[in-house]
Amino acid sequence: MVGLDFSKQKRLLEAHQFKRVFDLPDKKLSTSYVLLLACKNDFNHSRLGLVIGKKNVKLAVQRNRLKRQIRELFRLNQHLISNYDVVVIARRGFDEVPNDELQKQFMKFWKKFCL
């Protein structure tokens, strides 16, 4: 059983971890405002990395809000995403997506990882 924590072991923190996912993605999921890349890992839990740049989401308040929401959605649904390193990349317009739509879209993403 996977716990509902989001400790450092469940985060992608270093450049080589992100590079591995960028270079060898096993799964890609995309919408007009976000791209998800995932790569199998050798751990018994999933890890999350976020790429939300200033170029695509101008205000720091919005970038931080999006990061908080995505981390929380990942934390609550990590049992659906076993043994993947997941990178979420923001595109333009991501900050304009309402919270409920963001939640629905990520629930669809996490369920697709089950397949």
Secondary structure, 3 states (H helix, E strand, C coil): CCCCCCCHHHECCCHHHHHHHHHCCCEEEECCCEEEEEEECCCCCCEEEEECCCCCCCCHHHHHHHHHHHHHHHHHHHHHCCCEEEEEEECCCHHHCCHHHHHHHHHHHHHHHHC
